[in-house]
Amino acid sequence: MSRSAREVAASVAGVFTSVFDQLAAWRAPIEQLIAASPEVRPADLDTAVADLVIPRLVEADPLLVGAGFIADGEIVRGRDVHFAWWLGPLEANPVLGSTTEPTRLDLTTRGYTEYLRDFRALEWYRIPATTRHAHVTGPYVDHLCTCDYILTLTMPVHAAGGPAGDARMVGVVGADVAVRRLEHELLAAFLDVPEPLALVNDDGRVVVSTEPTLQVGQLALAWEHAEPCPGTPFRVLVRPAASASK
């Protein structure tokens, strides 16, 4: 018996909910570490974050390709911004080659990271800072690490001491999901629906599609029907089989 588009949308929501739940679980101990001192030593932060994220990056067939915490410089001693970020093992990566162990993201070895100096203007930081909620950025080509299409999920991390005693945002905890890995996770469900489907973000950009003419990152025109994926910024578009491209 084939699935419905609504069931597929629920499957998509389940995948992203699991990642958001993981970010929330990582956020709590990071906030506790920050609360213990007005300034955190970079080495202490790196150790704490590595202990949290590396197990998820080395599990069998990991969903996450990278994860960590990006700290506003005000809480990290001697730093304007601090990336406590790790990549999982990679195959034939254009930047790092093939790796069998997690790799720390080292910005000092990259000659094209000037744009990160204004990291607060980047979507994966700016939107959580504005909304105080989790956010998904992408799909976009990650030129910093994977050189492939990814989705970046980020969640704000807070510390005490904001205006009127409110908590202030001091960074984001986040994770990267490769689109090709997400496709592997979802494609069987998509193919179980008779009509062509396309998973798109808020802007209508394609993430996963069973319509051959639609590629990742392409804008999808409005189809006859769209199923929202609860708790995510995504929709599953449904094209009637009769109007599908030949």
Protein Blocks (a to p, Z undefined) as FASTA:
>chain_A
ZZdfklmmmmmmmmmmmmmmmmmmmmmmmmmmmmmpcbdcfklmmmmmmmmmmmmmmmgh
ifbfbdcddddfklmghiabdcdddddddehifklopafbdcdddfklpcblmmmmmmml
pmklmmmmmnopacdedddddfklnopacdddddddddehiehhiacdfbdcdddddfkl
mmmmmmmmmmmpmbacddddfkopafbdcbfkbcghiacdddfbdcddehiabdcddddf
klpcZZ
